[in-house]
Amino acid sequence: MEWRIKTLSIFMKRFIVRNKNGININGKTIDDETRCVHYHGASDIIAIKFKCCGDYYPCYSCHHEQAEHSAITWTKNERDTKAILCGKCGNELSIHAYVESGNQCPFCNAAFNPNCKNHYHLYFEI
């Protein structure tokens, strides 16, 4: 998958917008698998589409630092919405598929960070 990088200057901060399979990933990404300056372990390879803006970010901190609005969580009725991007293979997962994935991409079997569940309440209605 080809990644294209363009830099943006927003409020004196540098953000990188990366593109994977035609999907832009915003925030302070550090590699082509959606890791960011906040979360950059081996299994930190997802990006989340934020309901409030429809944009993908690697984490809530990236969204908070770049977006000019507050985040809104996805409701339980929206679990079939594709809102998770695997940074390894670039496939989109529904919220339900991600939450039930066992911390592994159902397409490429890449491992997802199991500690991300501690932040589900920031993205999804529990």
ABEGO torsion letter per residue (X at the ends): XBBBBBBBBBGGBBBBBBBBGGBBBBEBBABAAGBBAABABAABABBBBBAAAGBBBABAAAAAAABABBBBBBBAAAAABBABBBAAAGBBBBAAAAAAAGGBBAAAGBBBBAAAAAAAAAABBX
